[in-house]
């Protein structure tokens, strides 16, 4: 079963920075929890669990920007996020 097609979400393109990686991909927020205002406020609101799924992710080495790999889904610990940019 493909849950991504069953659960209605807002899709947000984002760049996520950790101390070792830059991750470019899509965040999926439940529509009922849809944020108003800054994405960082939503992530800190307590409505988001400790781990955040990112789909269509491309992972880069943060020290030299070399691409390490691409994956359909990666799960990121919210506490490891040092920076987050929402792409338009």
ABEGO torsion letter per residue (X at the ends): XBAAAABBBBBBBBBBBBAABBBBBBBBBBAAABBBEBAAAAAAAGABBABBBBBGBBBBBAAAGBBABBBABBBBBAAABABBBBBX
